[in-house]
Every structure is written in structure tokens, then in C-alpha cells.
Amino acid sequence: MLKLSQSDPAAPTRVVIIGAGGFIGAALSHTLARETKVVGLGSKDVDLLSNDAATRLESQLATGDAVVFISALTPDRGRGLDTVIRNLRMTESVTKALAGKAISQLVYVSSDAVYDDATSLIRETSPCNPSTFHGAMHLTREIALRQAAQAGKFPLTLIRPTAVYGPGDTHGAYGPNRFLNTAAKEGRVALFGEGEERRDHLFIDDLCALTSRCLGHRTEGVINAVSGTAVSFREVAERAQAVLARPVTIVGSPRANPITHRHFDTSALRAAFPTLPITSLDEGLKRTLAAMKA
């Protein structure tokens, strides 16, 4: 669960974002820059897979910094064991760099993929039994970062987001952004099976707002970043069609995998941040489409 070290929020003096060049990192950099000084580090600034990555990263950190670690090779870059190993090498570079600095807080943007697929209602206390290499990688990273936080005596916040969508998403993962893109460009949306699976989708601005609050309250612990509303992929496609306000062909396909659903209990999120705004799927799709047209 999440512990708020500061009841009255106060932005850190400086935030270093590791992975600022990606979808989430870029959006978070923009959000936090309104509140505090942000140092955004992408792979061009520090290649976490290079032999001197830890030294280079440590040189970018200062005493008292709050650090947000987002950088990862996402599933669209590879789903095999080799990708897991590279992601863990990146984490090793980060932990080595943190060992030499007295930072004020570390926030790690993990994934809901760490949870057991069979859990009917997922909470922060639900079993972590990932079924994919991607989930196993994030869980291993969490363990490594916990050890680093204990050694360095700084608070660690683990944010576990569900599927994140919105303006700036370059991954094209199955879901809202892909459906909007293909519907707009091709006039069709292709579903796995008939799109029966129900999933939670989180708008990028909501994840940024949650991360900002975690930094402001200097939180410690685990929090799921979710909307609390699960809808089927077919419904996502239908809502994308409605937002476009033009005919779109929604096409099913033979099912290759069993149907699984994913629902979240938002009690811990609401208890920690009762006024945190959560964007509805319809509004998120509208804002994403507006950004696509801009």
C-alpha cells in the first residue's frame, strides 16, 4: 500500500527522469516542468546498456534529487528472454548509479503485468505471479530497486499502470491508440477473436497526475495506476468509431488464446488521492483524436 511521508504536498527541488524520451517520460516531463526543475534523460544522454552507463548516470544526479525511472524496452521491441536480460542490465546500471548518491525518492513506473492473470479483482496486495517475460522483468526490477532503496535509505514508490494510451503514444499496442489510428487511416479495426476481453485503460495525463502527487507527497509503497473501469476491446473499437463520427468496419478473427478479463479495485488509489481526476475513455479518445488532427 502507499504511505504519504508529507501530508502537505511540496514539489521536489529537482526531478531526474530516466527515460524522458519515451511516451510516458515525455508526457511526464511536460507535466512536472510546470511545478519544478526537470532533468530529462533519454538514451542519447545516457545509454543504460553501455559499459559506462552507471558512471554517466551518477554524474547527472545530485544530492536530494527525486528520481523517476521509466526507461524500458517495451514488448513492441521484443518479447523474448534477450529483451528481459537487456532490461535487467539497464536496471543494474541505475542501481549502481543510485548507490553513489543520496537521493530523496525513487519512483519506478512498473506494470500491472506483474500480477497473476487468474486474479478476479486486482489490488495492490494481489499475488505477483506474472505469466509473461514482460511481467517477470518488471517484477525482477522491482525487487532490485527495493534492495537499492533499502541500502540507500530512500523511499521507493512502485507505480503499476494498466495499459496507458493518449497523445504521443508511439507503441501502437492493441487498444485505444491503435484502434483510433487504423479506424482513421483505414476505416477498419481488427480485433483478436471478437474483442471479448475486458481491460482497464488509463489516459496518459492521469498517470502523469498520479506520479506528480506521489512526488509531492514523497510516497513510499505500491499503487496501481488504473481507471477502475474495464471495457471490452470491441466496446473500445465502437467508441473509437463514435468519436470519429463516421462508419468503421470492426473485424473479428479466429481466437488463438483463451479469453481473460482484468478488473481492478481502486480503493487504495482513492484512499491515497481522493481528488485525483480520472479521465473517462470517451473523453480520452476525444483528446487523443484531437491531438492526432493537430
Phi and psi in degrees as a GROMACS rama.xvg file:
@    title "Ramachandran Plot"
@    xaxis  label "Phi"
@    yaxis  label "Psi"
@TYPE xy
-106.679  130.814  LEU-2
-109.155  129.584  LYS-3
-95.5992  109.991  LEU-4
-73.5755  -25.7119  SER-5
-123.09  113.395  GLN-6
-68.968  -35.3329  SER-7
-97.1284  116.991  ASP-8
-66.0555  141.033  PRO-9
-145.524  121.717  ALA-10
-62.1762  141.826  ALA-11
-59.7815  156.301  PRO-12
-63.9712  -37.4182  THR-13
-151.532  140.192  ARG-14
-120.898  128.411  VAL-15
-103.472  121.935  VAL-16
-105.652  115.417  ILE-17
-92.9873  107.9  ILE-18
109.876  31.9965  GLY-19
-72.6342  -12.2661  ALA-20
-85.6255  -9.90631  GLY-21
-86.3061  -178.304  GLY-22
-56.6644  -55.9518  PHE-23
-71.0525  -42.9046  ILE-24
-60.8138  -41.0459  GLY-25
-66.3462  -43.35  ALA-26
-65.8745  -40.4655  ALA-27
-67.1622  -39.5366  LEU-28
-57.7169  -43.4013  SER-29
-64.1162  -41.8065  HIS-30
-66.549  -49.3254  THR-31
-70.9966  -25.4007  LEU-32
-64.1035  -18.1765  ALA-33
-74.4049  -18.8967  ARG-34
-112.73  -28.9346  GLU-35
-158.991  178.038  THR-36
-78.3715  131.758  LYS-37
-120.312  131.269  VAL-38
-109.748  109.146  VAL-39
-97.125  122.977  GLY-40
-115.121  121.258  LEU-41
-108.006  -175.862  GLY-42
-65.0201  -24.9172  SER-43
-73.3187  -25.6478  LYS-44
-82.9536  -47.1699  ASP-45
-142.325  111.222  VAL-46
-82.8686  106.584  ASP-47
-66.9653  -9.31244  LEU-48
-97.1613  -2.71864  LEU-49
-79.6458  159.572  SER-50
-65.326  -28.9187  ASN-51
-103.023  19.4323  ASP-52
-59.1594  -44.7555  ALA-53
-61.9804  -42.7711  ALA-54
-65.6569  -43.0721  THR-55
-65.8934  -40.4106  ARG-56
-68.3904  -43.1227  LEU-57
-58.2159  -35.099  GLU-58
-67.9047  -18.4003  SER-59
-90.1422  -10.4456  GLN-60
-98.9781  147.998  LEU-61
-127.919  156.026  ALA-62
-56.3587  132.202  THR-63
90.1133  -4.62627  GLY-64
-64.0396  146.151  ASP-65
-94.5363  135.784  ALA-66
-119.292  132.504  VAL-67
-114.753  120.125  VAL-68
-104.801  113.47  PHE-69
-121.182  -28.9793  ILE-70
-52.4495  127.462  SER-71
-162.908  152.909  ALA-72
-84.906  111.634  LEU-73
-78.9358  165.189  THR-74
-55.5159  -27.5539  PRO-75
-68.7743  -13.3166  ASP-76
-94.4599  -4.76607  ARG-77
146.291  141.181  GLY-78
-116.977  4.36425  ARG-79
-92.6414  -178.003  GLY-80
-63.6404  -32.351  LEU-81
-62.4183  -36.3563  ASP-82
-68.4621  -38.691  THR-83
-59.0566  -46.8949  VAL-84
-61.949  -41.7755  ILE-85
-65.5992  -40.1847  ARG-86
-64.2194  -35.8447  ASN-87
-73.4695  -32.2797  LEU-88
-63.3753  -39.746  ARG-89
-60.817  -42.33  MET-90
-65.0029  -39.167  THR-91
-59.5044  -41.5044  GLU-92
-61.1582  -41.9185  SER-93
-65.9334  -45.886  VAL-94
-64.5705  -36.7419  THR-95
-66.2205  -39.5927  LYS-96
-66.9221  -39.7456  ALA-97
-68.465  -26.2677  LEU-98
-63.4503  -20.8283  ALA-99
-100.209  5.75176  GLY-100
-134.247  144.463  LYS-101
-93.9756  84.4571  ALA-102
-84.9934  164.881  ILE-103
-90.6491  -25.0163  SER-104
-170.245  147.313  GLN-105
-121.871  128.024  LEU-106
-113.397  124.483  VAL-107
-112.106  125.127  TYR-108
-89.4094  101.83  VAL-109
-93.9106  -132.17  SER-110
-161.807  150.468  SER-111
-72.3013  -5.16709  ASP-112
-67.2347  -9.69254  ALA-113
-72.9506  -16.1781  VAL-114
-85.5796  161.038  TYR-115
-67.4407  131.362  ASP-116
-65.3258  -23.7684  ASP-117
-83.7325  -8.34612  ALA-118
-67.5795  127.225  THR-119
-76.4694  -36.9813  SER-120
-136.259  110.955  LEU-121
-85.1148  130.075  ILE-122
-124.601  170.805  ARG-123
-62.599  -21.5175  GLU-124
-94.4654  2.45321  THR-125
-66.6214  154.724  SER-126
-60.6711  137.955  PRO-127
-96.5792  101.649  CYS-128
-142.26  70.9551  ASN-129
-63.343  146.252  PRO-130
-103.032  -2.49205  SER-131
-126.495  159.172  THR-132
-59.42  -37.6098  PHE-133
-60.9118  -46.3576  HIS-134
-66.8224  -40.3876  GLY-135
-63.7256  -36.8039  ALA-136
-62.5944  -47.6168  MET-137
-64.0756  -39.3227  HIS-138
-65.2962  -40.4576  LEU-139
-65.2936  -39.8595  THR-140
-60.3876  -43.4998  ARG-141
-58.5151  -43.2211  GLU-142
-62.6903  -44.6924  ILE-143
-63.0623  -40.0338  ALA-144
-72.655  -32.7615  LEU-145
-61.0206  -43.7881  ARG-146
-63.8615  -39.9558  GLN-147
-64.5689  -39.5921  ALA-148
-67.3113  -39.9365  ALA-149
-64.2495  -42.7657  GLN-150
-67.1448  -39.9361  ALA-151
-88.0914  -7.42229  GLY-152
57.9998  43.9877  LYS-153
-122.99  151.858  PHE-154
-70.253  141.101  PRO-155
-118.225  128.391  LEU-156
-112.266  125.56  THR-157
-106.382  111.904  LEU-158
-100.421  123.603  ILE-159
-112.738  91.3456  ARG-160
-80.6568  149.943  PRO-161
-79.1267  -167.218  THR-162
-60.6024  123.179  ALA-163
-102.411  136.816  VAL-164
-136.15  169.078  TYR-165
138.651  -178.212  GLY-166
-57.9277  137.228  PRO-167
94.1297  -4.59061  GLY-168
-72.2109  119.686  ASP-169
-105.067  -1.30197  THR-170
-79.9387  -30.2044  HIS-171
65.1342  31.8971  GLY-172
-69.2411  154.725  ALA-173
-55.9757  118.674  TYR-174
145.797  -156.532  GLY-175
-52.5881  -50.4787  PRO-176
-65.5975  -44.0487  ASN-177
-63.0044  -42.0655  ARG-178
-63.5708  -42.8207  PHE-179
-62.4788  -44.0136  LEU-180
-63.4845  -50.2262  ASN-181
-70.6917  -33.0202  THR-182
-65.4346  -41.1878  ALA-183
-71.453  -40.3478  ALA-184
-88.5481  -35.997  LYS-185
-114.978  -12.174  GLU-186
72.6561  21.2993  GLY-187
-149.781  157.162  ARG-188
-131.589  127.612  VAL-189
-100.05  127.798  ALA-190
-107.288  152.449  LEU-191
-81.4544  123.993  PHE-192
61.5091  -131.696  GLY-193
-108.056  17.0112  GLU-194
70.8113  34.909  GLY-195
-74.0535  -28.1128  GLU-196
-59.5206  136.199  GLU-197
-101.376  129.052  ARG-198
-135.722  158.902  ARG-199
-95.6574  136.912  ASP-200
-127.208  134.161  HIS-201
-116.87  129.081  LEU-202
-72.4276  140.325  PHE-203
-55.9656  -38.8229  ILE-204
-62.8083  -31.3977  ASP-205
-71.0992  -38.392  ASP-206
-64.2729  -41.4365  LEU-207
-63.4394  -41.1665  CYS-208
-64.4911  -41.2036  ALA-209
-64.0791  -45.3388  LEU-210
-61.6339  -40.9671  THR-211
-59.9738  -41.9499  SER-212
-69.3906  -36.6077  ARG-213
-62.1719  -39.015  CYS-214
-70.0428  -42.9304  LEU-215
-64.0898  -34.3683  GLY-216
-96.0771  1.10885  HIS-217
49.0055  58.2884  ARG-218
-73.5649  164.254  THR-219
-144.951  132.725  GLU-220
125.61  -157.386  GLY-221
-118.485  138.441  VAL-222
-143.674  136.91  ILE-223
-87.0941  131.078  ASN-224
-98.4383  98.3256  ALA-225
-143.636  162.294  VAL-226
-87.6624  -26.2339  SER-227
88.7529  0.597075  GLY-228
-122.297  118.247  THR-229
-102.476  129.578  ALA-230
-129.265  156.22  VAL-231
-73.981  155.902  SER-232
-64.4736  -31.257  PHE-233
-63.4255  -41.1983  ARG-234
-65.898  -37.2729  GLU-235
-59.7808  -44.3639  VAL-236
-62.9841  -41.6324  ALA-237
-65.7701  -37.6922  GLU-238
-70.475  -34.0342  ARG-239
-63.6955  -40.0579  ALA-240
-61.8739  -42.734  GLN-241
-64.7632  -38.9315  ALA-242
-66.0806  -38.7549  VAL-243
-71.2244  -24.5597  LEU-244
58.3252  43.5999  ALA-245
-155.808  159.533  ARG-246
-61.1949  135.545  PRO-247
-135.314  131.97  VAL-248
-84.4299  122.687  THR-249
-105.054  116.722  ILE-250
-113.384  127.666  VAL-251
-88.3416  178.292  GLY-252
-152.516  162.18  SER-253
-58.5222  136.874  PRO-254
-79.1851  130.561  ARG-255
-100.056  -24.0706  ALA-256
-130.085  157.093  ASN-257
-63.1875  153.689  PRO-258
-76.0792  127.491  ILE-259
-131.414  146.01  THR-260
-116.181  160.864  HIS-261
-141.68  114.762  ARG-262
-123.136  147.289  HIS-263
-124.658  142.753  PHE-264
-91.2144  122.229  ASP-265
-98.4499  15.5485  THR-266
-57.5336  -45.6982  SER-267
-66.3578  -38.7723  ALA-268
-64.01  -43.555  LEU-269
-71.3119  -33.4405  ARG-270
-67.9567  -38.8195  ALA-271
-74.7476  -43.5226  ALA-272
-135.369  77.1478  PHE-273
-63.4331  -22.2152  PRO-274
-101.622  8.0151  THR-275
-63.7156  123.161  LEU-276
-74.8424  139.784  PRO-277
-122.065  122.124  ILE-278
-78.4943  132.029  THR-279
-68.1769  157.427  SER-280
-60.395  -42.3467  LEU-281
-60.8057  -45.1194  ASP-282
-67.1063  -40.014  GLU-283
-62.1894  -41.2095  GLY-284
-65.5432  -40.1286  LEU-285
-62.122  -43.949  LYS-286
-69.2569  -34.0741  ARG-287
-67.5691  -44.019  THR-288
-63.717  -41.509  LEU-289
-60.3224  -39.9802  ALA-290
-67.6276  -36.025  ALA-291
-63.4433  -35.374  MET-292
-82.1062  -19.5325  LYS-293
